[in-house]
């Protein structure tokens, strides 16, 4: 079966920076619903269109096509007393942006006695990346998956 709209695609992937440093790798296969549901980078989805099990994709993606451009406004300076005593650089938490939009994931990037710097950007924001993946499985999506706009099951979304 070839990848087309409303198929569930299972891939393994590797993401490296343009110098070849490993940024991220799938520990196990991951599945997504193919067909414009924003479940994978659009250029990767476009490259996977028509592929079959065993095929590979190898792309260089600019920041806007991958993890986004770095946004200085997502870096915040917060009072130290707002955090637990055991806070460490690299810890992550969910918080509300200053504009009150939906909650997002923040990473602690610096700590002083009085302030904590938190960053709402994806850790790889602003970086061009080399994305490689291999197609492990392709199957028709169920009606539930299409209506929920994501894959269910072993390598997809598990609950609602």
C-alpha positions as CSV (number, residue, x, y, z in Angstrom):
1,X,0.0,0.0,0.0
2,X,1.2,3.5,-0.8
3,X,1.0,6.5,1.4
4,X,-2.0,8.7,0.5
5,X,-4.6,10.8,2.3
6,X,-6.2,9.0,5.3
7,X,-3.6,6.4,5.7
8,X,-1.8,5.8,9.0
9,X,1.9,5.9,8.4
10,X,4.4,4.4,10.9
11,X,8.0,5.6,10.6
12,X,11.3,5.5,12.4
13,X,13.3,8.8,12.2
14,X,16.5,10.6,13.0
15,X,16.9,14.3,13.3
16,X,20.4,15.9,13.2
17,X,21.7,19.4,13.0
18,X,23.5,20.4,9.8
19,X,26.8,19.5,11.3
20,X,25.6,15.9,11.8
21,X,25.1,16.1,15.6
22,X,22.2,13.8,16.7
23,X,19.3,15.9,18.1
24,X,16.5,13.3,18.3
25,X,15.9,9.7,17.3
26,X,12.8,7.6,17.6
27,X,13.3,4.9,20.2
28,X,10.4,3.0,18.7
29,X,8.3,3.5,15.6
30,X,5.8,6.4,15.6
31,X,2.5,6.7,13.7
32,X,0.7,9.6,12.3
33,X,-2.4,10.2,10.2
34,X,-1.4,11.3,6.7
35,X,-3.3,13.9,4.7
36,X,-2.9,17.4,6.0
37,X,-3.8,16.9,9.6
38,X,-0.7,18.7,10.9
39,X,0.6,15.6,12.6
40,X,4.1,15.8,11.0
41,X,6.2,18.5,9.4
42,X,4.3,19.5,6.2
43,X,7.4,19.1,3.9
44,X,8.1,15.6,5.4
45,X,4.4,14.6,4.8
46,X,4.8,15.9,1.2
47,X,7.9,13.9,0.7
48,X,6.3,10.7,2.1
49,X,3.3,11.0,-0.3
50,X,3.2,7.9,-2.5
51,X,5.9,6.1,-0.6
52,X,5.6,2.5,0.6
53,X,7.0,0.2,3.4
54,X,10.8,0.2,3.2
55,X,11.1,3.6,1.4
56,X,13.1,6.4,3.0
57,X,13.0,10.2,3.1
58,X,16.0,12.4,3.6
59,X,15.4,16.1,3.8
60,X,17.2,19.3,5.0
61,X,14.6,21.5,6.7
62,X,14.9,25.2,7.4
63,X,13.7,26.4,10.9
64,X,10.3,27.5,9.5
65,X,9.7,24.1,8.1
66,X,10.8,22.2,11.2
67,X,10.7,23.4,14.8
68,X,10.1,27.1,14.0
69,X,12.0,30.3,14.2
70,X,13.4,31.3,17.6
71,X,11.0,33.8,19.2
72,X,12.6,36.1,21.8
73,X,9.1,36.9,23.2
74,X,8.8,33.3,24.5
75,X,11.8,33.8,26.8
76,X,10.7,35.0,30.2
77,X,12.3,36.2,33.4
78,X,10.4,35.0,36.5
79,X,10.8,35.5,40.2
80,X,12.8,32.6,41.8
81,X,10.2,32.2,44.6
82,X,7.7,31.1,42.0
83,X,9.6,27.8,41.6
84,X,10.3,24.9,43.9
85,X,13.7,24.8,45.7
86,X,14.8,21.8,43.7
87,X,14.5,23.4,40.3
88,X,17.3,22.7,37.8
89,X,18.3,23.9,34.4
90,X,16.6,21.7,31.8
91,X,13.5,21.1,33.8
92,X,10.2,21.6,31.9
93,X,6.8,22.7,33.0
94,X,3.5,23.8,31.4
95,X,2.6,27.5,31.8
96,X,0.5,30.2,30.3
97,X,2.1,32.8,27.9
98,X,1.8,36.4,28.9
99,X,-0.8,37.0,26.2
100,X,-3.1,34.5,27.9
101,X,-3.2,32.1,24.9
102,X,-3.2,28.4,25.4
103,X,-0.7,26.8,27.8
104,X,2.7,25.8,26.4
105,X,5.8,23.9,27.5
106,X,8.6,26.0,29.0
107,X,12.2,24.9,29.7
108,X,14.3,26.4,32.5
109,X,17.4,27.8,30.9
110,X,19.1,29.8,33.7
111,X,18.7,30.2,37.5
112,X,20.0,32.9,39.8
113,X,19.2,33.6,43.4
114,X,16.4,36.0,42.5
115,X,15.3,35.1,38.9
116,X,14.7,32.1,36.7
117,X,14.8,32.2,32.9
118,X,12.3,30.1,31.1
119,X,12.0,29.5,27.4
120,X,8.8,28.5,25.5
121,X,10.6,27.9,22.3
122,X,11.1,24.3,21.1
123,X,14.7,23.4,22.1
124,X,15.6,23.2,18.4
125,X,13.8,26.4,17.3
126,X,15.9,28.5,15.0
127,X,17.9,25.5,13.7
128,X,17.9,24.0,10.3
129,X,17.8,20.2,10.6
130,X,18.5,17.1,8.6
131,X,15.5,14.8,8.9
132,X,15.7,11.1,7.8
133,X,12.9,8.6,8.2
134,X,12.0,5.1,7.0
135,X,8.5,3.8,6.4
136,X,7.8,0.8,8.6
137,X,4.0,0.4,8.0
138,X,1.2,1.9,6.0
139,X,-2.5,1.0,6.6
140,X,-5.9,2.6,5.9
141,X,-7.1,4.9,8.7
142,X,-10.2,4.0,10.6
143,X,-13.2,6.3,10.5
144,X,-12.5,7.2,14.2
145,X,-8.9,8.2,13.4
146,X,-10.1,10.4,10.5
147,X,-12.7,12.1,12.7
148,X,-10.3,12.6,15.6
149,X,-7.6,13.8,13.1
150,X,-4.8,11.5,14.4
151,X,-3.6,7.9,14.5
152,X,-4.8,5.5,17.3
153,X,-3.2,2.3,18.5
154,X,0.3,1.0,19.4
155,X,2.3,3.9,17.9
156,X,-0.3,6.6,17.8
157,X,-2.6,8.4,20.2
158,X,-4.0,6.3,23.0
159,X,-6.8,8.2,24.7
160,X,-9.3,11.0,24.5
